[in-house]
Amino acid sequence: MGKRIVVRPYVAPCGELLLGSYGDDMCLCDWRASSRHVRNLEKLRSALGGDIEEGDSEVLRLAAGQLDEYFAGRRRSFNLPYIVVGTRFQAMVWAELDTIAYGQTRSYAGVALALGSPGGARAVAQAVGANRLSIIVPCHRVVGKDQALTGYAGGIAAKKTLLLLEESSAFVAKMA
């Protein structure tokens, strides 16, 4: 019997997420309201070869606790083992997202430039949109070149909420 993809819901202040683990690793933190949600689950199931079942695991409990801390303004980064399912380019983009500091943003063009692909903003946008570890791999920190809040799987309101949370938490920390 192979590994299973274990999933459980997590209700965030700005929407419901579905957390998923594969063995001891996170593989999913996805917005349930997203139009890509069902497709994301199927891609994970296909790529990892595991059946999807509701349940709980140690890493899912750890992720829920860290998300609670994040939404309370007490956590700036996540310390979770995770695996990504995607192309080599997507994995490079997702790794670059991890370098965007809490409370900061970067444009799609800026991410492309950091990857040595100055004309690759559209390819970066597609890779950002394929991120299945929302918040944990901070795709919400990527904005349009004019700082516009562009597409986000959780919706623009959720993206705005996350950025405002980080901005206000960063400000409070500076004042302490």
C-alpha positions in Angstrom: 0.0 0.0 0.0 1.4 3.4 -1.1 1.4 6.7 0.7 -1.8 8.6 1.0 -2.5 12.3 0.5 -4.2 13.3 3.8 -6.3 16.4 3.7 -8.1 18.6 6.2 -9.8 22.0 6.1 -8.3 25.1 7.7 -10.5 28.1 8.2 -8.5 31.3 7.9 -9.8 34.8 8.6 -10.0 35.4 4.8 -11.2 32.1 3.5 -11.1 28.3 3.8 -8.0 26.4 2.9 -7.5 22.7 2.4 -4.2 21.5 3.9 -2.6 18.3 2.6 0.2 16.1 3.5 2.0 13.3 1.8 4.0 11.2 4.2 5.8 13.6 6.6 5.6 16.5 4.1 3.1 19.3 3.3 2.0 19.1 -0.3 -1.1 21.4 -0.2 -2.3 24.6 1.2 -5.0 25.5 -1.3 -7.9 27.9 -1.3 -11.1 25.9 -1.5 -13.0 28.6 -3.3 -10.4 28.7 -6.1 -11.4 27.6 -9.6 -8.3 25.5 -9.7 -8.9 23.6 -6.5 -10.2 20.4 -7.9 -7.6 20.4 -10.7 -4.9 21.0 -8.0 -6.0 17.9 -6.1 -6.1 15.8 -9.2 -2.6 16.9 -10.3 -1.2 16.0 -6.8 -3.0 12.7 -6.8 -1.7 11.9 -10.3 1.9 13.1 -9.6 2.3 11.5 -6.2 0.3 8.4 -6.9 -1.5 8.5 -3.6 -5.2 8.3 -2.8 -6.8 11.4 -1.2 -8.5 11.0 2.1 -9.7 13.2 4.8 -7.8 12.9 8.1 -5.0 14.5 10.1 -1.3 14.1 10.4 1.5 15.5 12.5 2.6 17.9 9.8 -1.0 19.1 9.2 -1.3 19.9 12.9 2.0 21.7 12.8 0.9 23.6 9.7 -2.4 24.6 11.3 -0.6 25.8 14.4 1.8 27.9 12.3 -1.0 29.3 10.3 -2.8 30.3 13.5 0.4 32.1 14.6 0.8 33.8 11.2 -2.8 35.1 11.3 -2.3 36.3 14.9 0.8 38.3 13.7 3.3 36.2 15.6 4.9 34.3 12.7 6.7 35.7 9.7 7.8 32.5 8.0 6.9 28.9 8.0 9.1 26.1 9.2 7.5 23.1 7.6 8.8 20.2 5.5 7.1 20.3 2.1 7.3 18.9 -1.4 6.4 20.7 -4.5 4.9 19.1 -7.6 5.6 21.0 -10.8 8.1 21.7 -13.5 11.7 22.7 -12.9 10.9 26.3 -13.8 7.9 26.4 -11.5 10.1 25.0 -8.6 12.6 27.8 -9.3 9.9 30.4 -9.2 8.5 29.0 -5.9 12.0 28.9 -4.4 12.4 32.6 -5.4 9.0 33.4 -3.7 10.5 32.2 -0.4 13.1 35.0 -0.6 10.5 37.7 -0.6 10.6 39.1 3.0 7.5 39.3 5.2 5.7 42.6 4.7 7.4 43.1 1.3 6.2 42.7 -2.3 7.9 42.1 -5.6 6.5 42.3 -9.1 6.2 39.4 -11.5 8.9 41.2 -13.6 11.1 41.5 -10.5 10.9 37.8 -9.8 11.6 37.1 -13.5 14.7 39.4 -13.3 15.9 37.7 -10.2 15.7 34.3 -12.1 17.8 35.7 -14.9 14.8 35.9 -17.3 14.0 39.6 -17.7 11.3 39.0 -20.3 9.7 36.2 -18.3 7.0 38.0 -16.3 4.2 36.1 -17.9 5.9 32.7 -17.3 6.5 33.7 -13.7 2.8 34.7 -13.4 1.7 31.3 -14.6 4.1 29.5 -12.2 2.9 31.7 -9.3 -0.6 30.8 -10.2 0.3 27.1 -10.1 1.6 27.3 -6.5 -0.3 24.7 -4.4 1.3 25.9 -1.1 -0.4 29.2 -0.8 0.7 31.4 2.1 3.4 28.9 3.1 5.2 29.7 -0.2 4.2 33.3 -0.2 2.7 33.9 -3.7 0.5 36.6 -2.2 3.6 38.9 -2.1 3.8 39.1 -5.9 2.1 42.1 -7.4 1.8 43.8 -10.7 4.6 46.1 -11.8 2.5 49.2 -10.7 1.9 47.5 -7.3 -1.6 46.4 -8.4 -3.1 43.4 -6.7 -3.4 41.0 -9.5 -4.9 37.5 -9.6 -4.8 35.3 -6.6 -6.3 31.8 -6.0 -7.9 33.0 -2.7 -9.3 36.1 -4.4 -8.1 39.7 -4.4 -9.7 40.4 -1.0 -7.8 37.5 0.6 -4.5 38.8 -1.0 -5.2 42.3 0.3 -5.9 40.9 3.8 -2.7 38.9 3.8 -0.6 41.9 2.7 -2.3 44.3 5.2 -1.7 41.7 8.0 2.0 41.5 7.1 2.3 45.3 6.7 0.7 46.0 10.1 2.6 43.3 11.9 5.9 44.5 10.5 5.0 48.1 11.6 4.1 46.9 15.1 7.4 45.0 15.4 9.4 48.1 14.4 7.7 50.1 17.1 8.3 47.6 19.9 
